[in-house]
Amino acid sequence: MTHRPFPGRRAVLRGSLAASAALTLPAALGAAPAFARSGRPEAAWGVQTGEVTRDSGLVWVRSDRPARMIVETSATESFRNPRRWRGPLLGPGTDFTGTTRLRGLPSGEQIHYRVLLTDPDDPRRRGEPVAGTFRTVPDRRRDGVRFLWSGDLAGQGWGINPDFGGYRIFDAMAGLDPDFFLFSGDTVYADGPIAATAALPDGGLWRNVTTEEKSKVAETLAEFRGNFRYNLLDENLRRFNARVPSIVQWDDHEVRNNWYPGQQIADTDTRYTEKSVDVLAARARRAFGEYFPTSTTPRPGSREGRMYRVLRQGPLLDVFVLDMRTYRGANSSGDQTVDPQGILGREQLEWLERELARSRAVWKVIAADMPIGLVVPDTTEGRQHVEAVAQGDPGAPLGRELQIAELLRFVKRRRITGTVWLTADVHHTSAHHYRPEQAAFGDFEPFWEFVSGPLNAGAFPANALDGTFGPERVWVKAPSASNVSPAGGFQFFGEVDIDGDSAELTVRLREQDGTVLFTKTLQPGLVGQ
């Protein structure tokens, strides 16, 4: 078995990341940058990298005032003879955030970087550098791939609790030294206010860090920005961001629970004065693009800003990031016999089929922000509607299931190998094996779907399975009660490890502290298994 050895990232971090790891939040960090009028620019929110390829990567930072973003890269932490990248001016138009794309990097190499913020009027006045590291995607198959996935951060009122150690799950994930982290949606809970305390079943109190923007549901652009900024108050997450690149997708809570395009919020929901979900989604989308290093930010006349995309991670892996929000039809009972819109929309479905067919990677991970076979109800407007794909009828495909049936049939008939589905969303962890011989719709090859989450949110009992595509719940861990706090356990993440010699793909479902709960190894080169 050959997987590239750990590149000593933990050792090099002791030097080059000391500044990031030791970051403390100054008293003014929670204040608007407009009030920072003296001194040098600060990057107290840390740094992030995202969408790293064989020769490029995105670097993110936020300043506490207007500043020019400069990135320096080096093959070593000494930064002797660094390469310099001139980034954007950071100002109020992007909430003082900015992203710089690094191009022409060597493949399969550890890249050390540091971000410098300089005064736009006097480049000699600059803040302390904030450092990070990442590894570019290798050209060689033998190097292997290791990544993690999970979702659902700061949900149901369970925010950053210093007594609990904050978002400590990120320290456990960082200890596995992954190549990247797939953030599978619900990256914030813009519809979930954070109160100073929350009651625990044993009579104790959960104590949250609070901010003004998290005191109500997000409606304005400033409030959406504040939701993304809230999570960066956690030092565990900032440390993780400085050393692990991300691939990020969104789901519903970046906007509002169970939202869909064209939705109007009922007058009875007095939390919202803005009733158009499309208006809220546009503001959330802008804040999302400002606070993550991602290529999803809309650009005039360009398709680059769409949420769905494929990230090629070398000869062993392509990651297909889906957007199951932007193009869906309205939530309904899900019993339509014709549903051309589905959950992906026609254009995204055709893109996915086309890209799967042309992929030459051994493994094709389909990163879905919602599960296929689990029944996820939508009762936000007092009606029993369907929020995900499955609608509870184990018979022939109906509603959004029709689109998934079309995709599964396409994969079978084109003999596409190595498809694996990963998701979060439902706040428990499980492994599902879909088999045509036990399905109402059988025109597909067997495949696996793995579920993991939440990161720091309420945990919930396992959802019911819909038999249309023949899923078997091979393994599950979930609480018996609803909205179990992170202090009660049931916080999860998943690991995918692709061996460089055999190309075997091993999935491990892990608890908050990293304990392995379930392991499944899949063989390469098979249409179904």
N, C-alpha and C positions, 0 to 999 in steps of 0.2 A: 504494500500500500504506500503510495507516494502522494503526500500533500505537501505543498511547500512549507518549510519550517516557519514558525512564527518569526517575523523579521526583527525581533527584538524591539518591537514598538513600545513595550512597557518600559524598557530600559531607556530608550531615547526620550521618552516623554518626561523622564525625571529632569532632563535639562531643558529641552526646547519648549515644553509645555508648562514649565513651572509658573510662568506668569498667568496662564489661563487657569490652572488648577487652584492657584492661590487667590483668585479673584474674590474680592469681597464687594458687596453692593454698597456704594456710597449712599449717604442719606438722600442725595438729590436724584438717585437713579430712577425712582418712581415718578419724578416730576417730568413735565414736558420739556424737551430740549430747548424750547424757546427761552426758557428762563436761565439757561447756562450761558452767561455773557462774558465770563473771564476765564483765564487759565488755558489749558491745552485740551484738545479733543480727547475724549475717553471712549473706550470700547468695552465698557463693563458688562455688556450683554453677551460677550464671548464671540466666537467665530464658528462658522459651519461650512462644510463642503457638501456638494451634491452632484448627482448625475455624472459621476466620474466615468470616463471611458479610457481606452488604451492610450490616448494622447491629450486628454483635456479634462477639465473639471471646473466647477463653479465654486467660488469662495464668497461667503457672505459676512457682513458685519453691520453693526448699528452704532452710530455715533451719538454723543449727548449734545451735539451742536453741529452747525454747518462745518463740513470738513471734506477734504479730498481723500479718497481711498487709494492707498498704495499697497500692492502685494509684492512680497519678495519670496522667491523660492530657492531651494538649495537641495543638493543631494545629501547633505549632512546637517546636523543641528548647529554646527559652528557658523553657518551662513557666510562662509568665506567665498568670495566672488559670487554673490547671489545674482539671480536673474530678477529684474524688476518689471512690474506690470502696473501701468497707470490706470487706475480705476475711475469710477464716476465721482462727480461731486455729490455729496450727501446733503439733502436739505429737506424742508417740510413737505415737498411734493411726494416723497416716498417714506415719510415718517423717519427720515434720517437713516434709512437702511440703504444698502447697496450691494450689488453682486458683480463680481469680476470673473469673466471666463478666461481661464488659463489654457493656452493652446500650445501645441508642439512639445508636449511633455514626453519623456521616454516611457515606453510601455513596461508594465510589470515592475515598476520601481517605487521605492518609498520616497515620497515627496514631502519635504519639510517646507512649511510656509509660515510667514508672519505678516500680519496686517498692520500697517502704519496709517494713522490718521493725522493729516496735516491741516493747519489753518489755511483756508483758501486764499487769504490775503498775504500770508507770510509763511511759506513752506518750511522755514526754519523752526517754526513753532509746531511741534508735533507731540502726540501723546506716546505713552509707553506701548511698545509693540505687543500684540497678542498673537500667540503662536499656535500652530496646529500641525497635523500630519495626516497623510492618506497614502494609499497605494493605488497606482494606476492599474487598469485592467491588463492582465498579461496576454501576450500573443501565444504563449505556450500552453498547451492543454495540460501538461504534467504539473503545472503549478496549482491546479485545483481551485475551487471557489468555496468560500464559507460566508454565509450571510444570515441575518436574523430578521424576523418580522413580528409585528404586533400592532395594536391600535388602541384607541379609546383612552385619552389622557385628560384627567381632571374632570371626570363626569359625575353627575348626580350629587354635586356639592362637595365631593371629596377632593380638596385641592392640596396645596403644598403644606404639609404639616411638619414643622421642624422637629417636634418631639418624636415623630415616626422616622425621621431621617430623610424627609422630603421624598422625591421620586427615586428611591434607592434602587429600584429595579434596573435603572440605567447603569449603575455601577456593576451589577451582576452581568449585564449584557456586554459591557466594555471588557470585562475580564475574559471573554471568549475570543477577543481579538478578531472580530468579523471584518470582512472586506467592505461590507456596507449594511445599512439597516433599511428595510422596506417598511415605511410608516404607512399602515394600511387603513388610513382614514380615521375620522373623528379625532383629528390632531388637536382640536380645541373643542370646548363646549360653549359656543357663543350664545346658546339658549339656556345655559345653566349657570345662574349666579352662584358665587362663592361667599358664604356667610363666615363670620369669624369663628363660629363653633358649630358642631353638629353632634347630636346625641348618639352614643354608642349603645348597643344592647345591654352591656354590663353596667350601665349607669354612668360610665365615663364620658368624657368629651373629646371629640376630635377638633383640634385647633388649626385653623387655616391661616396662612398668609392671605391678606385681602388687599384689593386695590379698588379704586373708584370704578374703573371700567368693568370689573367683575361683580359689581353690586346689583346689576340688573341685566336683562337680556340685551344683546347687542343689536342696535338699530343703525346708529351712525357709523361712518367710516372710522372715526376716532375710537368708538367702542369696539369695533371688530379688531382694529389694530391692538387695542389694549388686551384683548383676549389672547392673541398670539404672543404678545409681550409678557403676559402673566407667567406662562410656562418657563420662560427664560430667567425668571427669578430663582429657579432651582439650580443649585450648583452641580448636582449630579448630572442633570441634563446638559449643562454648559460644558462640563468635562467630557461627557460622551460626544457631544457635537464636535469638539476640537480634535477628536481622534477617529471618528467613524463617519464616513460619508453617508448620505441619505438618498433614498428614492421615495418621494412623498406623493400620496394621492389623497383626495378628499372624499367625504361621504356626506351625511346629513348635518351633523352637529357643528360643522364649520359655519352653517347658516341657521338652520332651525330643524328640530326633530321631524324626521320623515318628510322633508320638503320635496316638492316636484315643480317643474317649470309651469308658470302660469297660475300657481296657487294663490288664492286670496285668503288672508288670515281672518277668521271669524271675528265679528265685533265683540263677541263674548270673551275673547282672549284680550283682556285689558292690559296685559303686559306690553303689547305692541301698539304704538301709534302709527307706525308705517305698516300698512296692511298688504302691500305687494311683496310677495316672496321674491319675484324677479329683481326688484330694487335691492332687497337685502342680499341676494346672492351675488349681484354685481359688486357690492361693497365688500362682501366676504372674499370674493375671488381676487379683488385688488389687494386686500390685506394679506391673503394667502401668498400671492406672488411676491409681496414685499418682504415677508418674514421667513421664507424658505429659499434656499439656493436651488431654483428649479427653472426649467425652460418653459413652464406653463403660463408665464405672464403674457397676456395678449399683446400682440404687436400689430399696428395698423397694416393691413394688406398682407399679413403673414398667417399661415396655419400653424406656426411653431408654438403659439400660445395655447393650443388645445390641451386639455388635461390627459387625454389618452395618448399613449406613446409606447415605443419599444426601446428598452435600454439594453444594448448588446454588451455582455460581460465576458467576452472571449469565446473560444471555440466550444466551451462546455455549456454556456448558458445565455439565453435571451430572456428578459423580463418584460412581459406585456402588461402594462399598467392600464387598467380599465377605468372608465368614468361612468358609473352606473347612476349618476344623478342628472347631469346636464341635458340628456337626450331622452329620458324616460317619458312615457305618457303618465297621465294622472294615476295616482293610487286608486284602486277600485277593488271590487270583489274578486277580480282575476279569473273570471269564468268565460271570457270572450273566446269564441272559436276562431277569430281572426284578430291579430294584434300586430300590425306591421311596425309600430313604433317600439314595442317591447320595452326593455330596460336599458338597451344600448343605443337605440336608434339605428336606422338602416345604414347610414354612412359609416358609423363606428363598427358595426358588425362586418360589413364588407372589408373594411380596413383590417380587422382582426383576422378574418379568414385569409386575406391576401398575404399578410405578414407571417402568419403561421406557416403557410404553404411555402414561402420563400426562405424561411429560417433554416440555416444549416447548423445551428447549435444542437448539441446532444440533448439538452433539456430545454423545454419551453415552459417557464413558470407563468401562469396566468394569475396576475395579482388582481383579485376581485375585491371591491370594497363591500360586497355583500355575499352571503353564502347562496348556493344553488338549491340545496335540498331541505334546508331548515325553514320552517314556517315562521315568518316574522310579521306579526300583525301590526296594523296601523289603526289606532283608536284616537288619534289626536283631534279629530273633529266629531268624536262621538259615534263613529260608524266602524263597523268591522270590515276593514279593508286590508289589502295585501301591501306590505311595504317592500318585500324583497322579490324573489322569483316564485318560490313555491306558494301555492294557495290552499293546500290542505286536502285536495281531492287526489287520491292516489291513482286515478285513472289516466286516460290519454292527456297529452299536454294541452293546457288552456292558458289564455292570457300571456304573461311574459314567458311562461315555459315554452311556448311555441318557438321563440327566438333561440333559446338555449338548445332546444331539440335540433333546430337547423344547424347550429354551430357544431354540436356533437356528431351529427350525421356527416357534416363536411370533413371533420377530422378523421372519421373512420374511412370515408370513401377516398380521401386523398392520401391515406395511410401515413398520417403525420405522427411521428414518434415522440415520446418523452414529454407529454403534456401533464402538468401537475397544477392544481388549483390551490391558492393560498388566500385566506381571508381572515378578518377579525369580526368586529361589529356586534356580536351577540354576547359578549362578556362572559364567556367560558372557553374551555379548550376541548377539542375533540378531533377524531380522525374518522373520516367517512370513506367507504369504498363503494363506488357505484358500479353495479353489475347488470348487464342487459338481461340476463336470464331471470332476474327477479323484478324486472321493471315493466310497467305498462307500456312504455315506449322503449323498444329494444334495439333500435337501429344506431348503435354506438358501440365503441370498444370500452372495456373497463378502465376506470381512472380513479385517482385519489383526490380528495379535498381535505385540507388540513385547516383547522380553525384555532386561533390563539388570541388572547386578550382577556381582560383589559390590562393596560399598563399601570394606571392609577385612577380607578373609577369603581363604581358599584358593580359587584358581580351578581349574576342572575342564574336561575335554574336553566337547564338545557332545553332548547326549543324542540317542539315536535318535528319529526321527519316526515316528509311527503314522499310517497312511494313511486311517483311517476317515473323517476330515473333510477329506481332500484337501489337507493343508498342503504348501506349497513353501517350502523354506528359501531365501529370496531373498538373505539376507546373514547371515554369522556371523563372529564372532571369538572364539576359544577356544584355550586351550593344548592341546598334545598330551599333556602329562603331567598327573597328578592332584595337587591340593593345591599349586599354585604360589603362593608367598608374594606379598604385595603388592610386595615388592622386585623380583619377577620380572615385574611388570606385570599386565595382564589384570584391572584394576579399572575398573568402568564405571558410568555413569549415563546416563539418557535425558532428553531435553528435548522438551516439547510446546509449540509456539508457534501460537496461533490468531490469525490476522490480523483486525483490527477492520473493515476494509473488505470484503474478499472472503470472510471467514469460512473461508478455507482453513486446514487443520490440517497443520502440518509437524512431523514427528518427526525428531529428530536423536539418533543413538546416539553417545555421547561416551566418550573414555578418561578416565583419572584426572586428567590435566592439562587437560581440557576440549577436546582435539582432536576434531574431528568425524570420525567413521568412516563413517557412513551417513546418508543423508537421504531421506525419503519425504514427499511432499506429497499430501494427500487433499482431495477436493472436497466441499463441503457439499451437503446435501439429497438424497443418494443412499441408497437402501436398502442396496445393496451395491456394492463397488468393489474 
